[in-house]
């Protein structure tokens, strides 16, 4: 039996629709947060402006200990989520590879799952977690690059290279934040993927709820309203 035949006999049309909905929501919410409509900026886009503001203030702030501490905090956040993702991936892979444990879990779940179905559903979750891990690792590295570029900004803010280097640091900071947000998005939808364990409609419901929460936070949250107050062009 080839893989296609196996999938056709193992999963229903509802499973296929639910899986495609999960992937579409995962990719769609991330892209919409990064590239929102011009008339409705997202929290992610608004934070880009504040990162430019940060580098504008960084130019004239003396001493710059606060900025160093903030970058260190951001790196610690990415390291924490990278470690958590790695632990979750390890647990998932161990479960997938242990046929006896997997069979026992499938029997304990009184929802008609067999070990093969459970294995594939867990592979989807682990795949999203693996994507999150890679995004967090890259974000951690980029924040390190940002720290080095900030250190290269002259103490004299009137120096010819001060403003351009601060702008470059802001761009790297923004890129690191994008990777971090993508990692978080993958974790959110990995959790939604666990809804597949109770069936395709459980996955659909979990996906819709997760996407709804994501969109509310990006486009209709109280924090967004606060960020919109007194917004001006902050570019260095």
Secondary structure as UniProt FT lines:
FT   HELIX           3..10
FT   HELIX           13..34
FT   TURN            38..39
FT   HELIX           43..60
FT   HELIX           65..97
FT   HELIX           99..108
FT   TURN            110..112
FT   HELIX           115..151
FT   TURN            157..158
FT   TURN            160..161
FT   HELIX           162..193
FT   HELIX           194..198
FT   HELIX           200..219
FT   HELIX           222..228
FT   TURN            229..230
//
